[in-house]
Amino acid sequence: MTTSARPRWRKSSYSNNGGDCVEVATNLAAFHGVVPVRDSKRAGGPVLTVPATSYVAFVSGLKVGEWPL
C-alpha cells in the first residue's frame, strides 16, 4: 500500500473499450480517505473525489445487485 498523494489510475476489468469507462484511484483511500474518479476518455479533465466509505458502499451494492447496470 502506498502513502503517495499521486493517484494510480485503473479501469475496471469489466471495461470493454467501448468508451463508456471510468477510472478510479483507490490507492488514496487508506491514507487520504478519498477515491478519485474520472472519465477515462478525458484523463486531463475534471476529477470527482468520493469519500472512501461511500465508494465502498457503492461497490458493495453493485456486487449484491442493489444497482443493476
PQR file of N, CA, C, O and H, with PARSE charges and radii, in Angstrom:
ATOM      1  N   MET A   1       0.855  -1.174   0.000 -0.4000 1.5000
ATOM      2  CA  MET A   1       0.000   0.000   0.000 -0.0000 2.0000
ATOM      3  C   MET A   1       0.898   1.233   0.000  0.5500 1.7000
ATOM      4  O   MET A   1       1.952   1.246   0.637 -0.5500 1.4000
ATOM      5  N   THR A   2       0.481   2.242  -0.703 -0.4000 1.5000
ATOM      6  CA  THR A   2       1.303   3.440  -0.825 -0.0000 2.0000
ATOM      7  C   THR A   2       0.700   4.612  -0.075  0.5500 1.7000
ATOM      8  O   THR A   2      -0.516   4.687   0.104 -0.5500 1.4000
ATOM      9  H   THR A   2      -0.374   2.232  -1.220  0.4000 1.0000
ATOM     10  N   THR A   3       1.546   5.520   0.359 -0.4000 1.5000
ATOM     11  CA  THR A   3       1.064   6.737   1.005 -0.0000 2.0000
ATOM     12  C   THR A   3       1.162   7.914   0.052  0.5500 1.7000
ATOM     13  O   THR A   3       0.941   9.056   0.454 -0.5500 1.4000
ATOM     14  H   THR A   3       2.534   5.460   0.214  0.4000 1.0000
ATOM     15  N   SER A   4       1.482   7.655  -1.173 -0.4000 1.5000
ATOM     16  CA  SER A   4       1.647   8.706  -2.174 -0.0000 2.0000
ATOM     17  C   SER A   4       0.353   9.494  -2.357  0.5500 1.7000
ATOM     18  O   SER A   4      -0.748   8.945  -2.320 -0.5500 1.4000
ATOM     19  H   SER A   4       1.661   6.727  -1.499  0.4000 1.0000
ATOM     20  N   ALA A   5       0.525  10.798  -2.556 -0.4000 1.5000
ATOM     21  CA  ALA A   5      -0.641  11.640  -2.818 -0.0000 2.0000
ATOM     22  C   ALA A   5      -0.996  11.627  -4.302  0.5500 1.7000
ATOM     23  O   ALA A   5      -1.982  12.243  -4.706 -0.5500 1.4000
ATOM     24  H   ALA A   5       1.419  11.244  -2.586  0.4000 1.0000
ATOM     25  N   ARG A   6      -0.210  10.939  -5.109 -0.4000 1.5000
ATOM     26  CA  ARG A   6      -0.474  10.854  -6.552 -0.0000 2.0000
ATOM     27  C   ARG A   6      -1.395   9.673  -6.839  0.5500 1.7000
ATOM     28  O   ARG A   6      -1.099   8.550  -6.432 -0.5500 1.4000
ATOM     29  H   ARG A   6       0.591  10.439  -4.781  0.4000 1.0000
ATOM     30  N   PRO A   7      -2.494   9.908  -7.526 -0.5600 1.5000
ATOM     31  CA  PRO A   7      -3.403   8.800  -7.844  0.2800 2.0000
ATOM     32  C   PRO A   7      -2.784   7.821  -8.840  0.5500 1.7000
ATOM     33  O   PRO A   7      -2.115   8.228  -9.790 -0.5500 1.4000
ATOM     34  N   ARG A   8      -3.010   6.543  -8.617 -0.4000 1.5000
ATOM     35  CA  ARG A   8      -2.658   5.494  -9.579 -0.0000 2.0000
ATOM     36  C   ARG A   8      -3.975   5.044 -10.214  0.5500 1.7000
ATOM     37  O   ARG A   8      -4.739   4.292  -9.610 -0.5500 1.4000
ATOM     38  H   ARG A   8      -3.553   6.212  -7.845  0.4000 1.0000
ATOM     39  N   TRP A   9      -4.226   5.503 -11.415 -0.4000 1.5000
ATOM     40  CA  TRP A   9      -5.497   5.274 -12.094 -0.0000 2.0000
ATOM     41  C   TRP A   9      -5.580   3.858 -12.633  0.5500 1.7000
ATOM     42  O   TRP A   9      -4.595   3.294 -13.109 -0.5500 1.4000
ATOM     43  H   TRP A   9      -3.605   6.113 -11.906  0.4000 1.0000
ATOM     44  N   ARG A  10      -6.792   3.289 -12.547 -0.4000 1.5000
ATOM     45  CA  ARG A  10      -7.051   1.983 -13.151 -0.0000 2.0000
ATOM     46  C   ARG A  10      -8.503   1.920 -13.615  0.5500 1.7000
ATOM     47  O   ARG A  10      -9.390   2.553 -13.043 -0.5500 1.4000
ATOM     48  H   ARG A  10      -7.592   3.746 -12.160  0.4000 1.0000
ATOM     49  N   LYS A  11      -8.713   1.143 -14.662 -0.4000 1.5000
ATOM     50  CA  LYS A  11     -10.058   0.905 -15.187 -0.0000 2.0000
ATOM     51  C   LYS A  11     -10.556  -0.440 -14.690  0.5500 1.7000
ATOM     52  O   LYS A  11      -9.771  -1.326 -14.353 -0.5500 1.4000
ATOM     53  H   LYS A  11      -7.993   0.629 -15.127  0.4000 1.0000
ATOM     54  N   SER A  12     -11.849  -0.573 -14.652 -0.4000 1.5000
ATOM     55  CA  SER A  12     -12.447  -1.842 -14.270 -0.0000 2.0000
ATOM     56  C   SER A  12     -12.073  -2.934 -15.266  0.5500 1.7000
ATOM     57  O   SER A  12     -11.924  -2.674 -16.460 -0.5500 1.4000
ATOM     58  H   SER A  12     -12.487   0.147 -14.926  0.4000 1.0000
ATOM     59  N   SER A  13     -11.925  -4.137 -14.773 -0.4000 1.5000
ATOM     60  CA  SER A  13     -11.680  -5.273 -15.658 -0.0000 2.0000
ATOM     61  C   SER A  13     -12.904  -5.573 -16.517  0.5500 1.7000
ATOM     62  O   SER A  13     -12.822  -6.348 -17.469 -0.5500 1.4000
ATOM     63  H   SER A  13     -12.046  -4.348 -13.803  0.4000 1.0000
ATOM     64  N   TYR A  14     -14.039  -4.961 -16.183 -0.4000 1.5000
ATOM     65  CA  TYR A  14     -15.262  -5.139 -16.962 -0.0000 2.0000
ATOM     66  C   TYR A  14     -15.369  -4.144 -18.109  0.5500 1.7000
ATOM     67  O   TYR A  14     -16.301  -4.229 -18.909 -0.5500 1.4000
ATOM     68  H   TYR A  14     -14.107  -4.331 -15.409  0.4000 1.0000
ATOM     69  N   SER A  15     -14.444  -3.211 -18.206 -0.4000 1.5000
ATOM     70  CA  SER A  15     -14.463  -2.237 -19.300 -0.0000 2.0000
ATOM     71  C   SER A  15     -14.268  -2.966 -20.613  0.5500 1.7000
ATOM     72  O   SER A  15     -13.438  -3.867 -20.728 -0.5500 1.4000
ATOM     73  H   SER A  15     -13.687  -3.142 -17.556  0.4000 1.0000
ATOM     74  N   ASN A  16     -15.048  -2.558 -21.600 -0.4000 1.5000
ATOM     75  CA  ASN A  16     -14.980  -3.243 -22.894 -0.0000 2.0000
ATOM     76  C   ASN A  16     -14.389  -2.361 -23.985  0.5500 1.7000
ATOM     77  O   ASN A  16     -14.582  -2.636 -25.169 -0.5500 1.4000
ATOM     78  H   ASN A  16     -15.722  -1.825 -21.507  0.4000 1.0000
ATOM     79  N   ASN A  17     -13.677  -1.311 -23.609 -0.4000 1.5000
ATOM     80  CA  ASN A  17     -13.076  -0.382 -24.557 -0.0000 2.0000
ATOM     81  C   ASN A  17     -14.102   0.274 -25.471  0.5500 1.7000
ATOM     82  O   ASN A  17     -13.755   0.730 -26.560 -0.5500 1.4000
ATOM     83  H   ASN A  17     -13.520  -1.087 -22.647  0.4000 1.0000
ATOM     84  N   GLY A  18     -15.347   0.327 -25.046 -0.4000 1.5000
ATOM     85  CA  GLY A  18     -16.386   0.966 -25.833 -0.0000 2.0000
ATOM     86  C   GLY A  18     -16.462   2.457 -25.599  0.5500 1.7000
ATOM     87  O   GLY A  18     -17.285   3.135 -26.214 -0.5500 1.4000
ATOM     88  H   GLY A  18     -15.628  -0.043 -24.161  0.4000 1.0000
ATOM     89  N   GLY A  19     -15.629   2.981 -24.728 -0.4000 1.5000
ATOM     90  CA  GLY A  19     -15.590   4.413 -24.495 -0.0000 2.0000
ATOM     91  C   GLY A  19     -16.379   4.879 -23.290  0.5500 1.7000
ATOM     92  O   GLY A  19     -16.211   6.021 -22.863 -0.5500 1.4000
ATOM     93  H   GLY A  19     -14.961   2.430 -24.228  0.4000 1.0000
ATOM     94  N   ASP A  20     -17.229   4.043 -22.726 -0.4000 1.5000
ATOM     95  CA  ASP A  20     -18.036   4.437 -21.570 -0.0000 2.0000
ATOM     96  C   ASP A  20     -17.406   3.923 -20.282  0.5500 1.7000
ATOM     97  O   ASP A  20     -18.005   3.117 -19.571 -0.5500 1.4000
ATOM     98  H   ASP A  20     -17.366   3.115 -23.073  0.4000 1.0000
ATOM     99  N   CYS A  21     -16.203   4.387 -19.984 -0.4000 1.5000
ATOM    100  CA  CYS A  21     -15.461   3.857 -18.848 -0.0000 2.0000
ATOM    101  C   CYS A  21     -15.075   4.975 -17.879  0.5500 1.7000
ATOM    102  O   CYS A  21     -14.914   6.134 -18.261 -0.5500 1.4000
ATOM    103  H   CYS A  21     -15.716   5.042 -20.562  0.4000 1.0000
ATOM    104  N   VAL A  22     -14.938   4.592 -16.650 -0.4000 1.5000
ATOM    105  CA  VAL A  22     -14.380   5.497 -15.651 -0.0000 2.0000
ATOM    106  C   VAL A  22     -13.119   4.848 -15.101  0.5500 1.7000
ATOM    107  O   VAL A  22     -12.942   3.632 -15.176 -0.5500 1.4000
ATOM    108  H   VAL A  22     -15.070   3.650 -16.340  0.4000 1.0000
ATOM    109  N   GLU A  23     -12.253   5.680 -14.548 -0.4000 1.5000
ATOM    110  CA  GLU A  23     -11.059   5.205 -13.881 -0.0000 2.0000
ATOM    111  C   GLU A  23     -11.136   5.637 -12.434  0.5500 1.7000
ATOM    112  O   GLU A  23     -11.680   6.696 -12.123 -0.5500 1.4000
ATOM    113  H   GLU A  23     -12.397   6.668 -14.486  0.4000 1.0000
ATOM    114  N   VAL A  24     -10.593   4.819 -11.547 -0.4000 1.5000
ATOM    115  CA  VAL A  24     -10.561   5.134 -10.122 -0.0000 2.0000
ATOM    116  C   VAL A  24      -9.129   5.020  -9.629  0.5500 1.7000
ATOM    117  O   VAL A  24      -8.309   4.315 -10.216 -0.5500 1.4000
ATOM    118  H   VAL A  24     -10.151   3.958 -11.800  0.4000 1.0000
ATOM    119  N   ALA A  25      -8.843   5.720  -8.550 -0.4000 1.5000
ATOM    120  CA  ALA A  25      -7.525   5.652  -7.916 -0.0000 2.0000
ATOM    121  C   ALA A  25      -7.730   5.265  -6.459  0.5500 1.7000
ATOM    122  O   ALA A  25      -7.749   6.123  -5.576 -0.5500 1.4000
ATOM    123  H   ALA A  25      -9.510   6.293  -8.073  0.4000 1.0000
ATOM    124  N   THR A  26      -7.881   3.985  -6.217 -0.4000 1.5000
ATOM    125  CA  THR A  26      -8.175   3.503  -4.870 -0.0000 2.0000
ATOM    126  C   THR A  26      -6.961   3.548  -3.945  0.5500 1.7000
ATOM    127  O   THR A  26      -7.101   3.335  -2.740 -0.5500 1.4000
ATOM    128  H   THR A  26      -7.865   3.288  -6.934  0.4000 1.0000
ATOM    129  N   ASN A  27      -5.787   3.819  -4.480 -0.4000 1.5000
ATOM    130  CA  ASN A  27      -4.583   3.859  -3.634 -0.0000 2.0000
ATOM    131  C   ASN A  27      -4.616   5.003  -2.624  0.5500 1.7000
ATOM    132  O   ASN A  27      -3.827   5.002  -1.679 -0.5500 1.4000
ATOM    133  H   ASN A  27      -5.673   3.991  -5.458  0.4000 1.0000
ATOM    134  N   LEU A  28      -5.496   5.965  -2.796 -0.4000 1.5000
ATOM    135  CA  LEU A  28      -5.575   7.099  -1.873 -0.0000 2.0000
ATOM    136  C   LEU A  28      -6.555   6.864  -0.728  0.5500 1.7000
ATOM    137  O   LEU A  28      -6.618   7.668   0.201 -0.5500 1.4000
ATOM    138  H   LEU A  28      -6.137   5.966  -3.563  0.4000 1.0000
ATOM    139  N   ALA A  29      -7.309   5.791  -0.780 -0.4000 1.5000
ATOM    140  CA  ALA A  29      -8.374   5.572   0.202 -0.0000 2.0000
ATOM    141  C   ALA A  29      -7.865   5.411   1.629  0.5500 1.7000
ATOM    142  O   ALA A  29      -8.395   6.041   2.544 -0.5500 1.4000
ATOM    143  H   ALA A  29      -7.258   5.138  -1.535  0.4000 1.0000
ATOM    144  N   ALA A  30      -6.857   4.586   1.834 -0.4000 1.5000
ATOM    145  CA  ALA A  30      -6.420   4.271   3.197 -0.0000 2.0000
ATOM    146  C   ALA A  30      -5.853   5.477   3.941  0.5500 1.7000
ATOM    147  O   ALA A  30      -6.144   5.667   5.122 -0.5500 1.4000
ATOM    148  H   ALA A  30      -6.426   4.074   1.091  0.4000 1.0000
ATOM    149  N   PHE A  31      -5.059   6.281   3.270 -0.4000 1.5000
ATOM    150  CA  PHE A  31      -4.377   7.367   3.969 -0.0000 2.0000
ATOM    151  C   PHE A  31      -5.025   8.734   3.786  0.5500 1.7000
ATOM    152  O   PHE A  31      -4.807   9.641   4.589 -0.5500 1.4000
ATOM    153  H   PHE A  31      -4.823   6.127   2.311  0.4000 1.0000
ATOM    154  N   HIS A  32      -5.824   8.881   2.727 -0.4000 1.5000
ATOM    155  CA  HIS A  32      -6.443  10.183   2.469 -0.0000 2.0000
ATOM    156  C   HIS A  32      -7.958  10.155   2.584  0.5500 1.7000
ATOM    157  O   HIS A  32      -8.598  11.207   2.608 -0.5500 1.4000
ATOM    158  H   HIS A  32      -6.001   8.144   2.074  0.4000 1.0000
ATOM    159  N   GLY A  33      -8.542   8.953   2.655 -0.4000 1.5000
ATOM    160  CA  GLY A  33      -9.978   8.826   2.855 -0.0000 2.0000
ATOM    161  C   GLY A  33     -10.836   9.170   1.657  0.5500 1.7000
ATOM    162  O   GLY A  33     -12.038   9.399   1.794 -0.5500 1.4000
ATOM    163  H   GLY A  33      -8.022   8.099   2.635  0.4000 1.0000
ATOM    164  N   VAL A  34     -10.218   9.210   0.464 -0.4000 1.5000
ATOM    165  CA  VAL A  34     -10.969   9.550  -0.745 -0.0000 2.0000
ATOM    166  C   VAL A  34     -10.621   8.595  -1.873  0.5500 1.7000
ATOM    167  O   VAL A  34      -9.563   7.965  -1.870 -0.5500 1.4000
ATOM    168  H   VAL A  34      -9.242   9.024   0.352  0.4000 1.0000
ATOM    169  N   VAL A  35     -11.533   8.497  -2.844 -0.4000 1.5000
ATOM    170  CA  VAL A  35     -11.295   7.741  -4.071 -0.0000 2.0000
ATOM    171  C   VAL A  35     -11.609   8.680  -5.239  0.5500 1.7000
ATOM    172  O   VAL A  35     -12.776   8.966  -5.505 -0.5500 1.4000
ATOM    173  H   VAL A  35     -12.392   9.009  -2.847  0.4000 1.0000
ATOM    174  N   PRO A  36     -10.577   9.160  -5.934 -0.5600 1.5000
ATOM    175  CA  PRO A  36     -10.811   9.985  -7.112  0.2800 2.0000
ATOM    176  C   PRO A  36     -11.383   9.138  -8.254  0.5500 1.7000
ATOM    177  O   PRO A  36     -11.008   7.978  -8.430 -0.5500 1.4000
ATOM    178  N   VAL A  37     -12.292   9.735  -9.023 -0.4000 1.5000
ATOM    179  CA  VAL A  37     -12.936   9.073 -10.157 -0.0000 2.0000
ATOM    180  C   VAL A  37     -12.883  10.045 -11.330  0.5500 1.7000
ATOM    181  O   VAL A  37     -13.126  11.240 -11.165 -0.5500 1.4000
ATOM    182  H   VAL A  37     -12.596  10.677  -8.880  0.4000 1.0000
ATOM    183  N   ARG A  38     -12.560   9.518 -12.530 -0.4000 1.5000
ATOM    184  CA  ARG A  38     -12.527  10.381 -13.720 -0.0000 2.0000
ATOM    185  C   ARG A  38     -12.981   9.611 -14.949  0.5500 1.7000
ATOM    186  O   ARG A  38     -13.015   8.380 -14.958 -0.5500 1.4000
ATOM    187  H   ARG A  38     -12.363   8.547 -12.664  0.4000 1.0000
ATOM    188  N   ASP A  39     -13.327  10.355 -15.977 -0.4000 1.5000
ATOM    189  CA  ASP A  39     -13.698   9.795 -17.274 -0.0000 2.0000
ATOM    190  C   ASP A  39     -12.425   9.318 -17.957  0.5500 1.7000
ATOM    191  O   ASP A  39     -11.481  10.093 -18.108 -0.5500 1.4000
ATOM    192  H   ASP A  39     -13.300  11.355 -15.970  0.4000 1.0000
ATOM    193  N   SER A  40     -12.383   8.073 -18.368 -0.4000 1.5000
ATOM    194  CA  SER A  40     -11.170   7.527 -18.978 -0.0000 2.0000
ATOM    195  C   SER A  40     -10.828   8.186 -20.307  0.5500 1.7000
ATOM    196  O   SER A  40      -9.672   8.163 -20.730 -0.5500 1.4000
ATOM    197  H   SER A  40     -13.150   7.443 -18.245  0.4000 1.0000
ATOM    198  N   LYS A  41     -11.818   8.772 -20.968 -0.4000 1.5000
ATOM    199  CA  LYS A  41     -11.573   9.436 -22.245 -0.0000 2.0000
ATOM    200  C   LYS A  41     -10.984  10.834 -22.062  0.5500 1.7000
ATOM    201  O   LYS A  41     -10.443  11.407 -23.008 -0.5500 1.4000
ATOM    202  H   LYS A  41     -12.757   8.791 -20.625  0.4000 1.0000
ATOM    203  N   ARG A  42     -11.087  11.389 -20.848 -0.4000 1.5000
ATOM    204  CA  ARG A  42     -10.614  12.749 -20.579 -0.0000 2.0000
ATOM    205  C   ARG A  42      -9.685  12.743 -19.373  0.5500 1.7000
ATOM    206  O   ARG A  42     -10.010  13.291 -18.319 -0.5500 1.4000
ATOM    207  H   ARG A  42     -11.527  10.924 -20.079  0.4000 1.0000
ATOM    208  N   ALA A  43      -8.530  12.120 -19.542 -0.4000 1.5000
ATOM    209  CA  ALA A  43      -7.593  11.970 -18.429 -0.0000 2.0000
ATOM    210  C   ALA A  43      -7.200  13.313 -17.811  0.5500 1.7000
ATOM    211  O   ALA A  43      -6.916  13.380 -16.615 -0.5500 1.4000
ATOM    212  H   ALA A  43      -8.265  11.675 -20.398  0.4000 1.0000
ATOM    213  N   GLY A  44      -7.180  14.362 -18.597 -0.4000 1.5000
ATOM    214  CA  GLY A  44      -6.842  15.683 -18.071 -0.0000 2.0000
ATOM    215  C   GLY A  44      -8.052  16.476 -17.632  0.5500 1.7000
ATOM    216  O   GLY A  44      -7.925  17.634 -17.234 -0.5500 1.4000
ATOM    217  H   GLY A  44      -7.411  14.307 -19.568  0.4000 1.0000
ATOM    218  N   GLY A  45      -9.226  15.866 -17.697 -0.4000 1.5000
ATOM    219  CA  GLY A  45     -10.463  16.556 -17.353 -0.0000 2.0000
ATOM    220  C   GLY A  45     -10.726  16.568 -15.860  0.5500 1.7000
ATOM    221  O   GLY A  45      -9.836  16.272 -15.062 -0.5500 1.4000
ATOM    222  H   GLY A  45      -9.329  14.925 -18.020  0.4000 1.0000
ATOM    223  N   PRO A  46     -11.944  16.909 -15.485 -0.5600 1.5000
ATOM    224  CA  PRO A  46     -12.284  17.008 -14.070  0.2800 2.0000
ATOM    225  C   PRO A  46     -12.246  15.661 -13.359  0.5500 1.7000
ATOM    226  O   PRO A  46     -12.434  14.608 -13.969 -0.5500 1.4000
ATOM    227  N   VAL A  47     -11.999  15.722 -12.068 -0.4000 1.5000
ATOM    228  CA  VAL A  47     -11.946  14.530 -11.215 -0.0000 2.0000
ATOM    229  C   VAL A  47     -12.979  14.703 -10.111  0.5500 1.7000
ATOM    230  O   VAL A  47     -13.029  15.740  -9.450 -0.5500 1.4000
ATOM    231  H   VAL A  47     -11.845  16.577 -11.572  0.4000 1.0000
ATOM    232  N   LEU A  48     -13.789  13.692  -9.920 -0.4000 1.5000
ATOM    233  CA  LEU A  48     -14.759  13.656  -8.826 -0.0000 2.0000
ATOM    234  C   LEU A  48     -14.097  12.933  -7.665  0.5500 1.7000
ATOM    235  O   LEU A  48     -13.624  11.808  -7.830 -0.5500 1.4000
ATOM    236  H   LEU A  48     -13.749  12.849 -10.457  0.4000 1.0000
ATOM    237  N   THR A  49     -14.056  13.552  -6.505 -0.4000 1.5000
ATOM    238  CA  THR A  49     -13.451  12.934  -5.328 -0.0000 2.0000
ATOM    239  C   THR A  49     -14.571  12.433  -4.419  0.5500 1.7000
ATOM    240  O   THR A  49     -15.379  13.214  -3.915 -0.5500 1.4000
ATOM    241  H   THR A  49     -14.441  14.466  -6.372  0.4000 1.0000
ATOM    242  N   VAL A  50     -14.602  11.128  -4.221 -0.4000 1.5000
ATOM    243  CA  VAL A  50     -15.660  10.468  -3.458 -0.0000 2.0000
ATOM    244  C   VAL A  50     -15.091  10.005  -2.115  0.5500 1.7000
ATOM    245  O   VAL A  50     -13.993   9.450  -2.075 -0.5500 1.4000
ATOM    246  H   VAL A  50     -13.946  10.493  -4.630  0.4000 1.0000
ATOM    247  N   PRO A  51     -15.817  10.223  -1.019 -0.5600 1.5000
ATOM    248  CA  PRO A  51     -15.346   9.667   0.256  0.2800 2.0000
ATOM    249  C   PRO A  51     -15.171   8.149   0.130  0.5500 1.7000
ATOM    250  O   PRO A  51     -16.009   7.473  -0.466 -0.5500 1.4000
ATOM    251  N   ALA A  52     -14.098   7.626   0.683 -0.4000 1.5000
ATOM    252  CA  ALA A  52     -13.803   6.193   0.563 -0.0000 2.0000
ATOM    253  C   ALA A  52     -14.953   5.333   1.084  0.5500 1.7000
ATOM    254  O   ALA A  52     -15.247   4.288   0.502 -0.5500 1.4000
ATOM    255  H   ALA A  52     -13.416   8.175   1.167  0.4000 1.0000
ATOM    256  N   THR A  53     -15.601   5.746   2.156 -0.4000 1.5000
ATOM    257  CA  THR A  53     -16.711   4.954   2.705 -0.0000 2.0000
ATOM    258  C   THR A  53     -17.882   4.885   1.721  0.5500 1.7000
ATOM    259  O   THR A  53     -18.544   3.853   1.612 -0.5500 1.4000
ATOM    260  H   THR A  53     -15.362   6.594   2.629  0.4000 1.0000
ATOM    261  N   SER A  54     -18.132   5.970   1.014 -0.4000 1.5000
ATOM    262  CA  SER A  54     -19.206   5.983   0.014 -0.0000 2.0000
ATOM    263  C   SER A  54     -18.856   5.104  -1.173  0.5500 1.7000
ATOM    264  O   SER A  54     -19.717   4.403  -1.707 -0.5500 1.4000
ATOM    265  H   SER A  54     -17.594   6.809   1.102  0.4000 1.0000
ATOM    266  N   TYR A  55     -17.593   5.139  -1.590 -0.4000 1.5000
ATOM    267  CA  TYR A  55     -17.143   4.301  -2.700 -0.0000 2.0000
ATOM    268  C   TYR A  55     -17.296   2.823  -2.350  0.5500 1.7000
ATOM    269  O   TYR A  55     -17.787   2.039  -3.163 -0.5500 1.4000
ATOM    270  H   TYR A  55     -16.894   5.708  -1.157  0.4000 1.0000
ATOM    271  N   VAL A  56     -16.881   2.444  -1.152 -0.4000 1.5000
ATOM    272  CA  VAL A  56     -17.004   1.049  -0.707 -0.0000 2.0000
ATOM    273  C   VAL A  56     -18.477   0.625  -0.673  0.5500 1.7000
ATOM    274  O   VAL A  56     -18.816  -0.476  -1.105 -0.5500 1.4000
ATOM    275  H   VAL A  56     -16.483   3.081  -0.492  0.4000 1.0000
ATOM    276  N   ALA A  57     -19.340   1.490  -0.165 -0.4000 1.5000
ATOM    277  CA  ALA A  57     -20.777   1.172  -0.118 -0.0000 2.0000
ATOM    278  C   ALA A  57     -21.342   1.012  -1.525  0.5500 1.7000
ATOM    279  O   ALA A  57     -22.153   0.117  -1.765 -0.5500 1.4000
ATOM    280  H   ALA A  57     -19.065   2.385   0.187  0.4000 1.0000
ATOM    281  N   PHE A  58     -20.928   1.860  -2.452 -0.4000 1.5000
ATOM    282  CA  PHE A  58     -21.397   1.785  -3.837 -0.0000 2.0000
ATOM    283  C   PHE A  58     -20.965   0.475  -4.490  0.5500 1.7000
ATOM    284  O   PHE A  58     -21.787  -0.228  -5.077 -0.5500 1.4000
ATOM    285  H   PHE A  58     -20.269   2.587  -2.258  0.4000 1.0000
ATOM    286  N   VAL A  59     -19.681   0.148  -4.391 -0.4000 1.5000
ATOM    287  CA  VAL A  59     -19.171  -1.085  -4.998 -0.0000 2.0000
ATOM    288  C   VAL A  59     -19.814  -2.314  -4.354  0.5500 1.7000
ATOM    289  O   VAL A  59     -20.159  -3.271  -5.048 -0.5500 1.4000
ATOM    290  H   VAL A  59     -19.013   0.719  -3.914  0.4000 1.0000
ATOM    291  N   SER A  60     -19.973  -2.289  -3.050 -0.4000 1.5000
ATOM    292  CA  SER A  60     -20.632  -3.408  -2.360 -0.0000 2.0000
ATOM    293  C   SER A  60     -22.061  -3.574  -2.852  0.5500 1.7000
ATOM    294  O   SER A  60     -22.521  -4.696  -3.064 -0.5500 1.4000
ATOM    295  H   SER A  60     -19.694  -1.512  -2.486  0.4000 1.0000
ATOM    296  N   GLY A  61     -22.767  -2.457  -3.034 -0.4000 1.5000
ATOM    297  CA  GLY A  61     -24.133  -2.501  -3.543 -0.0000 2.0000
ATOM    298  C   GLY A  61     -24.204  -3.066  -4.951  0.5500 1.7000
ATOM    299  O   GLY A  61     -25.120  -3.822  -5.273 -0.5500 1.4000
ATOM    300  H   GLY A  61     -22.394  -1.545  -2.862  0.4000 1.0000
ATOM    301  N   LEU A  62     -23.244  -2.703  -5.792 -0.4000 1.5000
ATOM    302  CA  LEU A  62     -23.204  -3.261  -7.141 -0.0000 2.0000
ATOM    303  C   LEU A  62     -23.024  -4.777  -7.107  0.5500 1.7000
ATOM    304  O   LEU A  62     -23.658  -5.506  -7.869 -0.5500 1.4000
ATOM    305  H   LEU A  62     -22.500  -2.089  -5.530  0.4000 1.0000
ATOM    306  N   LYS A  63     -22.158  -5.233  -6.222 -0.4000 1.5000
ATOM    307  CA  LYS A  63     -21.870  -6.667  -6.143 -0.0000 2.0000
ATOM    308  C   LYS A  63     -23.069  -7.488  -5.727  0.5500 1.7000
ATOM    309  O   LYS A  63     -23.201  -8.639  -6.144 -0.5500 1.4000
ATOM    310  H   LYS A  63     -21.643  -4.640  -5.603  0.4000 1.0000
ATOM    311  N   VAL A  64     -23.954  -6.922  -4.910 -0.4000 1.5000
ATOM    312  CA  VAL A  64     -25.123  -7.672  -4.463 -0.0000 2.0000
ATOM    313  C   VAL A  64     -26.374  -7.340  -5.271  0.5500 1.7000
ATOM    314  O   VAL A  64     -27.460  -7.833  -4.970 -0.5500 1.4000
ATOM    315  H   VAL A  64     -23.847  -5.987  -4.572  0.4000 1.0000
ATOM    316  N   GLY A  65     -26.219  -6.498  -6.305 -0.4000 1.5000
ATOM    317  CA  GLY A  65     -27.331  -6.217  -7.198 -0.0000 2.0000
ATOM    318  C   GLY A  65     -28.252  -5.090  -6.783  0.5500 1.7000
ATOM    319  O   GLY A  65     -29.357  -4.983  -7.314 -0.5500 1.4000
ATOM    320  H   GLY A  65     -25.336  -6.097  -6.550  0.4000 1.0000
ATOM    321  N   GLU A  66     -27.833  -4.244  -5.850 -0.4000 1.5000
ATOM    322  CA  GLU A  66     -28.682  -3.120  -5.448 -0.0000 2.0000
ATOM    323  C   GLU A  66     -28.888  -2.132  -6.594  0.5500 1.7000
ATOM    324  O   GLU A  66     -29.954  -1.527  -6.715 -0.5500 1.4000
ATOM    325  H   GLU A  66     -26.935  -4.332  -5.419  0.4000 1.0000
ATOM    326  N   TRP A  67     -27.875  -1.972  -7.425 -0.4000 1.5000
ATOM    327  CA  TRP A  67     -27.942  -1.045  -8.552 -0.0000 2.0000
ATOM    328  C   TRP A  67     -27.573  -1.808  -9.823  0.5500 1.7000
ATOM    329  O   TRP A  67     -26.411  -1.804 -10.228 -0.5500 1.4000
ATOM    330  H   TRP A  67     -27.009  -2.463  -7.326  0.4000 1.0000
ATOM    331  N   PRO A  68     -28.532  -2.452 -10.448 -0.5600 1.5000
ATOM    332  CA  PRO A  68     -28.216  -3.218 -11.661  0.2800 2.0000
ATOM    333  C   PRO A  68     -27.739  -2.293 -12.780  0.5500 1.7000
ATOM    334  O   PRO A  68     -28.264  -1.197 -12.978 -0.5500 1.4000
ATOM    335  N   LEU A  69     -26.752  -2.758 -13.486 -0.4000 1.5000
ATOM    336  CA  LEU A  69     -26.211  -1.972 -14.609 -0.0000 2.0000
ATOM    337  C   LEU A  69     -26.844  -2.367 -15.902  0.5500 1.7000
ATOM    338  O   LEU A  69     -26.510  -1.810 -16.948 -0.5500 1.4000
ATOM    339  H   LEU A  69     -26.325  -3.648 -13.326  0.4000 1.0000
TER
END
